[in-house]
Amino acid sequence: MNEKDLQLVHSVSTVLESDGATSTYLFNAKFTNLVRVNLVLLKVFLEEKRRKGLMITIDRPHQYLSHLMQLHALDQTNLVFIDTISSHASDTKGGAVAPEFQNGPFQIETLPDFLYGHGNGGSKFILDMGKVEFVIIDNVSTLLTYNTMESVKRFLQKYLDIIGKTSPNCIQTVFVMDRNQHPDLFQFIAALSKKAIDLGPDMTIESVSVSGVQVPESPHSSPQTSVGTIGVNQGIPRNKEVM
């Protein structure tokens, strides 16, 4: 991670405040920055906040992200992967294991039942939702490659309903996507989220939408205090395309 990524770690940690309640956050970033955003989020939860959690990979096999975590010396002890793309991926980089979600991305609506029907299988932290304190779902718009919009919406609503009713911990769930690829899905998830955070092409927080109120990034704020003053209810601006 470069210096700008580490600055973003502090900014994101501030935005993802814990108020003792189960909550959902949505990050918008340019498609080419999504992997970097996932690494930043993992560093925030695993190192800054020292939480145990779940990483659900949709865009590519989990070994890819696990390998990157090794390269950046991110400890994976308190992290479990769920690989929705392939239960037997050919890419073996990385040391993490993942419980097999054999239904795959075409039956994503069954994932919430899998999460809460899977025992921990022993003394190690394999998959026990009673221990999970955060969930990151990468590039959630990729699900539309395998499912209809209505199926994806049912999955999201079922997942959030289950964790809200059955999880003993106050789980923070983070969705990551590029809003320009599927703006309708972005708006649907934003309506279910506590905050929607817009990251610019330079990997800084441009704005935060809280219950429809835009909180723009102050040009004079430090990375540790990234949220500026409350602005007008304008929603989140689209990222500008860069060449």
PyMOL commands that set and color helices and strands:
alter all, ss='L'
color gray80, all
select helices_A, chain A and resi 3-15+31-48+62-71+105-117+140-145+149-166+183-192+223-225
alter helices_A, ss='H'
color red, helices_A
select strands_A, chain A and resi 23-28+53-57+79-83+134-137+172-177+195-199+205-210+213-216
alter strands_A, ss='S'
color yellow, strands_A
deselect
rebuild
show_as cartoon
